Amino acid sequence: MMGFEIRTWNVLEKYTEEPGVTEVTVPDGVNEIGKCAFCGCEQVKKIILPDSVEKISVSAFSFRSLEEIHIPDSVIEIGEEAFYETALKKVVLPKYLKIIANRLFYECWKLEEAVIPEGVEQIESEAFFLTGLKEVHIPESVKAIRGWAFGGHYAPVLVFHKNQRITRIKVLGIWDDNAPEKRLMEFFEQPSAEKFSALKAEYKFPVAYSYYDIADEISAYLKRNIKEAVRLAVDSNQPEVLKGILERELIIKKHIDELIQYAIDNTQKGGNPEFQVMLTDYKYQHFPSDTSQITKKLKL
């Protein structure tokens, strides 16, 4: 078959580019994409895999022109660096995958969306390091995230779906599973006031938003640091976090004007105006006696 070298046990050992071919459909019946099978390709942009494929080997698609790939749910194993330095923009991982391998999407600068299915248990080292990801949803099934799995020049927000709660964590430069991030994962596995107290301050705020009701110490922490929590929500452009704070009525009268002014200043610098609107509405509802002055300052 032109371009394909398929050998024993239906393994696609090598694909050789054909002039002008930018989209490749791997033949049905292939069970495995061999090591570096597509390495060296310079013009292929899209690859479609058949439902017969169960394994993608090490560095199978490690070439820079690849922009799109369909990975069927029949795939249960993907080797290290399989998509290293590709130009992928979006990837949907197969639903029976258990491990996201080392350096799987390393230096995929154009990758802006990665769908991780429920069932994945481990995300290995540097799996998504140096990508264009801004936000990644981490399903309940994930038990371990290894060092440098996320981060680099553009550290993403990880949205953890744990304990029927959603917690948004901005990665602090890089994900390090030997220090603050390890303690964070330990908290998610068994939330407690004791484990909360061991968290890094930057992680305490978002965790407290989601777990404020499991212990008096966590609720008290959020109330004590409510100004910092609101500022963090504004600075990181997370209106859903501020919404949660307002719904729980955690802002007291002596702080409200200062926080509204902070939101106004942020808006005037090009920030999201939604924060000043939400805070002002909160003041009207809870402290209606003194709203005239701050209303004059609003620039919507």
C-alpha positions, 0 to 999 in steps of 0.5 A: 500500500503506497506510503505505508509499511505494515508488517507483522501483527498489523503494526504500521512501522513507517509512513513515507510522505507522498508529494502533495498529500496533507491528509492521511487516513491510516488503513483499517486493520492496523492495530499499532502505530509503530515507534517514529512511524511518521517522523520526518513528515514535513507536509502532513497536517491531518491524520485519521486513525481507524477504530482498529488501532489500540496502541500508539508507540513512542514518538509515533507522530512527532513531527512539526506539521501535524495540526489535527488528528482523530484518536479513536476510543479503541486506543488504550495506550499512547507512548512517550513523546508521541506528539512531541513538538507538533502543531496540534491545536486541539486534542481529544484523548480516548476514553479508555486511556489510563496514563498520559505519558511523559512529554506527550505534548511537550512543546506543542506551542499551538495546543489550546485545548486538551480534553482529558476523559474521566478514567485517566489516572495519571498525568506524567512528567512534562506531559503538557509542558510548554504548550498554549493551554490556558485552561485544562479540566482535570477529572475526578479519576486523576490521582497523580500529576507528576512534576512539570506536567503543566507550566512554562511560559504560559502556566494554565488554570487547572479546573479540578473536578473533585468531591463533586466540587469544582476548584480552579487552580492557577499553576504557579509557574510550573507544576511541582509534585514534590512540594505545594502541588503534592499537598494540594493533591493530598487535600483533594484525595481526603479534604480536611482542615489539617491538610488545608492548613498545609497548603500554599497561600495562593492555593488556599484561596481557590480551595477555600471557595470550594471547600469553605463548608467542610470545616470551621477553620476553612470558612474562618480563613476565607472570612479573614482574608476576604479582601485578598480573595476578592482581589485575587478573583479580580486579578485572575479574571475569575468572575465565577469565584466572586459570584460564589463569595457574594452568594455566601455573603462573606463581604462585610460593610467596612470592606465593600467600598474599598473592593468596589474601588479596586474593581473600578481601578481594574476596569479602568486599566482594561480589566473585566467590568463585570466585577465592579457591577457585581460588587456594586449590586451587592452593596445596593442589596446588602448596604443600601443606605450609602450607595450614591457616592460609589455610583458616581464613580462607575464607568460602565 
